[in-house]
Amino acid sequence: MYERLGWAAEERPEYRTRPARSGAQRLEFAELLTRHQGQILGYIYSLVRDLDRSEDLFQQTCLVLWDKFERFEASRSFVGWACGVARYEVLNDLRARRRDRLHFGDELSLSLIEAQEELEQENLEDRRSALAGCIQRLRDRDRDLLSACYGRSAGVSEVARDRGRSPQSVHNSLRRIRRALFECVQRSLAQGELT
């Protein structure tokens, strides 16, 4: 097929290479994407409400993120940047599907996406405030463990070794703390809605 188009082998899409990146850039990208992939995929799912399409759009978004990673400013939120890219990928997908009468037009889709983003941003701020309060209510040792595992770049194994505990013990404690924080945030948000 490509020969009929007159493309040389290196011009074919399967032979196109992604921009060369240093090992540090690859590692930084991989760490950021790994840390935030659930949030990005969740954001895409919230827009399309179809798991298979969400996963496909997530893969496409990852390719675009990698292509544009050299433009990413470390002072910005990676999740915010990635969700902005994902938003455009969703819009491109909607445009490609607009022949289907069940899909909204581009303008309405864009308006719905923007309204969803505003609601999520407000909700996110409420959750952050509630989480900060819940963290302050934790026992000192639980707060210290959270800080050691999430506040600096130490891994669970290193924290466990420093504290004379097994990694599994630290994982179990973190699971218990996260569950307690989740329940505390849920209670705080529910109480805030009632008052």
N, C-alpha and C positions, 0 to 999 in steps of 0.2 A: 504494500500500500504506500509506504513512504517513498519508494523508488518512483512511483507514479507522480508523486508530488514534487519530485526533484530534490528531495532532502538528502544531504550527505548523512552518513551514519552518525556523526557527532551532533547533528541537528535534531535527530529523532528524540522525542520526549523521554524515552526510556534511557537514553544516553546522556541527557543533560545532567550535569552535576550541580549539586548545591554549592554555594560559595565555600571556599576553603576557610576553615576556622582553626584557631590555635587550640591546643589541648585544654587550656584554661577556659576558653570560651565554651567549648563543648561541655566541660564539666559544670560550669556555671549554669548553662542552659539546662542540662540534664537535672541538676539539683533543683532549680526553680520549677521546672515542669513536673518533676516527680512530687515535689512538695505541694503543688497546687493543682494537679490534674483533676482531682475530685471536684474542686470548686469550679473549674473551667467546664468540665463535662456536665456538672449539675446546672450551670448557667445555660449551656446549650440546650440541655433537656428541658429546662423551664421555658425555653422559647419555642421548641418544636414539638414537645410532648410525644416523642416517638424514640424509643431507646435505640433502635437500629440506625435511624437517621442521625440521632445524636452522636453515636459512636463514629459514623462516617464523617460527620462534620467536625468532630473532635480531631480525627486523623488529619483532615484537610487543614484545620486550624493549626495543628502542630507543624505541618510543613511550611505554612505561611510564617508562623512565629520564627521558625528556624531561619527562613530566608531573610527575615527582617530583624533578626536579633541584634545585628550590629548597630541598628538605629535605636534599640531600647536604651533608655536612660536609667541607670541604676538608682537614681533618686526617686523614680516613679514606682508605683505599685505594679509588680509583675502581673498580679491577678487582674487589676484594672486594665492594664495594657492588653493582656491576653483576651479578656472578655470583650474589649473593643474590637479586636481582630475577629473574634468568634462571631460577634454581632454582624460584621460585614459578610462573613462567610455564610451565615444564616440568611441574610438578605439576598445574597447571590443565589443561594439554593431556592429561596422563595421565588425569585425572578425566573429561574429555570423551570419551576413547577407551575407558573401562573396560568398555563393553559388548562390546568385542572380547575374546574369551576368551584371546587370546595375550598380553595385557598383564597385568602383576602388579597386585595391589590397591594402594591408596594407601599403606597402612602399610609393605608390603614395598618398594615403590618408594622411599618416603622413607628407609627404612633403607639401601637400596642406595646412594642418592644421598649420604647422610651418610657411609657407609663409604668411598665413592669420594673424597669431599672430604677425609677424614682422611688417606687414602693420598697424595693429591695434595699436601696441605700438608706432610707429612713429606718427600716427594720434592722439593718446592719448596725446603725448607730445605737439603737435601743439595746440590741444584743451586746454590743461592746461595753456599754455602760453597765448593764446587768452583770456581765462577766467580770468586769473590774471589781464590782462590789462583792461578788461571790468569791473571787480570789482573795480579797482582803479578809473574808470570814473563815478561810481555811486555817488549819493548824499551821504553826510556824514550820514544822518539819515538812508538811506537804507543800507549802509555798516554796520552801528551799529546794525540794526535789523538782518541782515544776521549773523553777528558775535554772537549776543545773541542767536539766534535759532540754528545755526549750529556749532559755534565755541566752545561752552561749552555744557554741557549735560542738559541744561534747556529745558523744553518742551514749546510748544506754549502757553499753559495756564499760566505758570509761567511768561513768558516774557510779555504776555498781562497784567497780574495783575501788574507787576513791572512798566509798562508803562501807566497804567490807561486806557487800551483799552480792547475791547472785543476780545476773541479768534478768532471769525470770521473775525474781522477787521485785525488782524495780519495775518491770513491765506490769506485773500485777498491781503494784501500788499506783502506777500511772493510770491504769484502766479504772481503778476504784476512784481516783481523784477526778478523772474526766467524767465518769458517770455522775459523781456528786456535783460537779460544776454544771453539767448539762441539766440535771434536775433543779438545781438552784436557779439557773438562768430561766428555765421554763416557769418556775414558781414566781420569780421576780417579774417576768413579762406578764403573766396572768394577773398578778396583783396590781400591776401598773394599769392594766386595761379596766380593772374593776374600780379603781379610784379616780 
